[in-house]
């Protein structure tokens, strides 16, 4: 007794198409793009990460400064008669 094949939904078709597309892009990427492209892409990725680091460092400094400012004693007015 043979089982009838399960009817595929559009999600099944879409998942199969995406999987096939990703495999094709993976296979194509290595052969079609020159080595110089990969070198520049890695350099650009590194620069982007350094930019994020600078942004995060600046934000951390601002937060630390705000904490220092809050912990500093505040001036109090004393009424003089």
Buried (B, 14 or more C-beta within 10 A) or exposed (E): EEEEEEEEEEEEEEEEEEEEEEEEEEEEEEEEEEEEEEEEEEEEEEEEEEEEEEEEEEEEEEEEEEEEEEEEEEEEEEEEE
